[in-house]
Amino acid sequence: QVQLVESGGGLVQPGGSLTLSCAASKRIYSIYTMAWYRTAPGNKRDLVASITGGGSTNYADSVKGRFTISRDNAKNTAYLQMNSLEPEDTAVYYCHFNIAFVGNIWGQGTQVTVSS
């Protein structure tokens, strides 16, 4: 059974940067869309960014120009580069893969806290 392992969360000051990674636990030959979602306290889970197999990207308005999603298909890994972080970015971040013949899989979540 495939699992997604996230890393890279932590505490950062406003204006700082973090990079999140999400790797599949075993080799996968066809991952359609990779995405990052986040859940802030008291809020529902929202889409942050997504990237298709062809490399097309989509971002929430609140992170456009600050966050960059990328993927390494050879490593079955998704990345989220987060720059100019704001306190409002504080949330648990979840990765999500849509995998051929498997369906949707979620990571366990990683906490990102932006605070001085």
Residue frames as qw, qx, qy, qz and C-alpha x, y, z in Angstrom:
[[0.000, 0.888, 0.459, 0.000, 0.00, 0.00, 0.00],
 [0.421, 0.456, -0.016, 0.784, 1.38, 3.37, -1.00],
 [0.354, -0.795, -0.349, 0.347, 1.87, 6.01, 1.65],
 [0.321, 0.785, -0.008, 0.530, 2.90, 9.64, 1.33],
 [0.654, -0.449, -0.267, 0.547, 5.62, 10.90, 3.65],
 [0.127, 0.928, 0.094, 0.338, 5.80, 14.65, 4.22],
 [0.662, -0.350, -0.175, 0.639, 8.70, 16.65, 5.60],
 [0.356, 0.348, 0.123, 0.859, 9.95, 20.21, 5.88],
 [0.301, -0.822, -0.327, -0.355, 7.43, 21.86, 8.18],
 [0.567, -0.179, -0.417, 0.687, 8.39, 23.88, 11.22],
 [0.170, -0.877, -0.287, 0.346, 8.50, 27.30, 12.84],
 [0.501, 0.268, 0.222, 0.793, 9.59, 30.29, 10.77],
 [0.073, -0.510, -0.244, 0.821, 9.51, 34.05, 11.24],
 [0.461, 0.794, 0.332, -0.216, 7.31, 36.25, 9.06],
 [0.298, 0.856, -0.338, -0.254, 9.03, 36.89, 5.75],
 [0.358, -0.456, 0.805, 0.126, 10.92, 33.62, 5.96],
 [0.644, 0.331, -0.525, -0.447, 10.91, 30.57, 3.71],
 [0.612, -0.197, 0.748, -0.167, 10.26, 26.86, 3.99],
 [0.489, 0.286, -0.658, -0.496, 10.22, 24.00, 1.52],
 [0.761, -0.084, 0.510, -0.391, 7.85, 21.08, 2.01],
 [0.255, 0.318, -0.845, -0.346, 8.46, 17.69, 0.43],
 [0.801, 0.021, 0.374, -0.467, 6.08, 14.77, -0.10],
 [0.202, 0.415, -0.843, -0.274, 7.44, 11.43, -1.26],
 [0.893, -0.042, -0.188, -0.406, 5.62, 8.23, -2.11],
 [0.629, -0.516, 0.570, -0.112, 6.73, 5.21, -0.10],
 [0.678, 0.003, 0.681, 0.276, 7.14, 3.03, -3.18],
 [0.109, -0.158, 0.566, 0.802, 7.66, 3.40, -6.89],
 [0.466, 0.601, 0.529, -0.376, 4.58, 4.65, -8.75],
 [0.449, 0.090, 0.596, 0.660, 4.47, 4.70, -12.51],
 [0.021, 0.508, 0.477, 0.717, 1.62, 7.09, -13.11],
 [0.150, -0.539, -0.516, 0.649, 0.72, 9.97, -10.82],
 [0.212, 0.748, 0.473, 0.415, -1.77, 12.35, -12.34],
 [0.049, -0.834, 0.026, -0.549, -2.06, 15.42, -10.16],
 [0.554, -0.198, -0.525, 0.615, 0.03, 16.28, -7.10],
 [0.161, -0.769, -0.187, -0.590, -1.32, 18.92, -4.78],
 [0.285, -0.031, -0.609, 0.739, -0.89, 20.65, -1.45],
 [0.374, -0.715, -0.425, -0.410, -3.78, 21.56, 0.83],
 [0.219, 0.176, -0.579, 0.765, -3.81, 23.24, 4.21],
 [0.461, -0.670, -0.557, -0.169, -6.06, 23.41, 7.23],
 [0.082, 0.404, -0.368, 0.833, -5.82, 26.42, 9.52],
 [0.043, -0.224, -0.812, 0.538, -7.39, 26.30, 13.01],
 [0.319, 0.495, 0.467, -0.660, -11.15, 26.61, 12.70],
 [0.440, 0.532, -0.319, -0.649, -11.09, 26.40, 8.91],
 [0.938, 0.221, 0.242, -0.115, -11.79, 23.70, 6.37],
 [0.637, -0.226, 0.516, 0.527, -9.09, 22.09, 4.24],
 [0.422, 0.841, 0.027, -0.338, -8.30, 24.35, 1.28],
 [0.836, 0.353, 0.155, 0.392, -6.31, 23.83, -1.88],
 [0.326, -0.760, 0.190, 0.529, -2.99, 25.68, -1.85],
 [0.241, 0.639, -0.544, -0.487, -1.45, 24.54, -5.13],
 [0.873, 0.126, 0.468, -0.056, -1.60, 21.72, -7.64],
 [0.101, 0.600, -0.626, -0.488, 0.48, 20.46, -10.55],
 [0.909, 0.271, 0.080, -0.306, -0.61, 18.10, -13.29],
 [0.858, -0.086, 0.397, 0.315, 1.44, 15.37, -14.91],
 [0.586, 0.621, 0.230, 0.467, 2.09, 17.74, -17.77],
 [0.473, -0.050, -0.193, 0.858, 3.40, 20.43, -15.44],
 [0.148, -0.623, -0.277, -0.716, 0.43, 22.81, -15.43],
 [0.284, -0.143, -0.648, 0.692, 0.09, 24.57, -12.10],
 [0.302, -0.703, -0.399, -0.505, -2.73, 26.17, -10.17],
 [0.312, 0.017, -0.556, 0.770, -2.48, 28.33, -7.04],
 [0.196, -0.779, -0.563, 0.195, -4.83, 29.76, -4.46],
 [0.191, 0.871, 0.092, 0.444, -5.03, 33.53, -4.84],
 [0.505, -0.856, 0.102, -0.049, -3.60, 34.02, -1.35],
 [0.733, -0.431, 0.387, 0.357, -0.28, 32.33, -2.24],
 [0.690, 0.634, 0.198, 0.287, 0.25, 33.41, -5.85],
 [0.288, 0.847, -0.236, 0.379, 3.68, 34.93, -6.34],
 [0.367, -0.695, 0.529, -0.319, 4.94, 33.54, -3.01],
 [0.735, -0.181, 0.648, -0.090, 4.59, 29.75, -3.27],
 [0.472, 0.496, -0.595, -0.420, 5.87, 27.44, -6.01],
 [0.872, -0.076, 0.445, -0.190, 4.81, 23.85, -6.51],
 [0.381, 0.577, -0.668, -0.275, 7.02, 21.41, -8.40],
 [0.942, -0.100, 0.255, -0.194, 7.37, 17.68, -8.90],
 [0.045, 0.553, -0.808, -0.199, 10.08, 15.13, -9.58],
 [0.888, 0.093, -0.131, -0.431, 8.45, 12.20, -11.32],
 [0.637, 0.341, -0.672, 0.160, 11.57, 10.04, -11.11],
 [0.137, 0.163, -0.746, 0.631, 11.47, 10.38, -7.33],
 [0.358, -0.563, -0.710, -0.224, 7.65, 10.36, -7.03],
 [0.363, -0.424, -0.416, 0.718, 8.01, 13.53, -4.98],
 [0.064, 0.846, 0.336, 0.409, 6.16, 16.83, -4.79],
 [0.436, -0.129, -0.288, 0.843, 7.61, 20.04, -3.40],
 [0.050, -0.910, -0.363, -0.196, 6.15, 23.29, -2.15],
 [0.463, 0.078, -0.175, 0.865, 8.56, 26.20, -1.94],
 [0.209, -0.868, -0.449, -0.043, 7.07, 28.84, 0.34],
 [0.423, 0.152, -0.118, 0.886, 8.57, 32.34, 0.40],
 [0.149, -0.310, 0.053, -0.937, 7.54, 35.56, 2.12],
 [0.383, -0.386, -0.839, 0.039, 5.60, 33.58, 4.69],
 [0.282, -0.455, 0.057, -0.843, 2.89, 35.37, 6.65],
 [0.280, -0.102, 0.769, -0.566, 1.22, 34.49, 9.97],
 [0.732, 0.237, 0.119, -0.628, -1.91, 33.70, 7.93],
 [0.633, 0.374, -0.648, -0.200, -0.02, 30.83, 6.31],
 [0.206, -0.295, 0.840, -0.405, 0.07, 29.01, 9.65],
 [0.851, 0.078, -0.049, -0.517, -1.67, 25.68, 9.13],
 [0.657, -0.181, 0.725, 0.102, -1.24, 21.94, 8.81],
 [0.423, 0.560, -0.457, -0.546, -0.19, 21.24, 5.23],
 [0.774, 0.047, 0.625, -0.091, -1.24, 18.02, 3.51],
 [0.125, 0.373, -0.685, -0.613, -0.02, 16.60, 0.23],
 [0.742, 0.314, 0.453, -0.382, -2.39, 14.75, -2.07],
 [0.029, -0.309, 0.785, 0.536, -1.64, 12.48, -5.03],
 [0.805, 0.317, 0.165, -0.474, -4.13, 11.24, -7.61],
 [0.223, -0.425, 0.845, 0.238, -2.63, 7.92, -8.75],
 [0.615, 0.207, -0.533, -0.544, -3.63, 5.80, -11.71],
 [0.704, -0.086, -0.691, -0.140, -5.52, 2.62, -10.71],
 [0.380, -0.148, -0.692, 0.595, -5.22, 3.58, -7.03],
 [0.191, -0.840, -0.468, -0.198, -7.13, 6.81, -6.57],
 [0.038, -0.846, 0.150, -0.510, -6.56, 9.61, -4.11],
 [0.764, -0.251, -0.420, 0.420, -3.97, 9.37, -1.34],
 [0.174, -0.934, 0.046, -0.310, -3.23, 11.90, 1.43],
 [0.455, 0.341, -0.589, 0.575, -0.11, 12.57, 3.45],
 [0.493, -0.467, -0.656, 0.330, -0.20, 12.66, 7.24],
 [0.105, -0.953, -0.174, -0.223, 0.18, 16.42, 7.43],
 [0.622, -0.017, -0.245, 0.744, 3.01, 18.68, 8.55],
 [0.200, -0.881, -0.341, 0.260, 2.68, 21.75, 10.75],
 [0.424, 0.387, 0.055, 0.817, 3.85, 25.12, 9.46],
 [0.309, -0.826, -0.378, 0.282, 3.87, 27.94, 12.01],
 [0.391, 0.514, 0.050, 0.762, 4.73, 31.50, 11.03],
 [0.455, -0.858, -0.240, -0.018, 5.37, 33.60, 14.09],
 [0.298, 0.689, -0.378, 0.542, 7.88, 36.04, 15.52]]
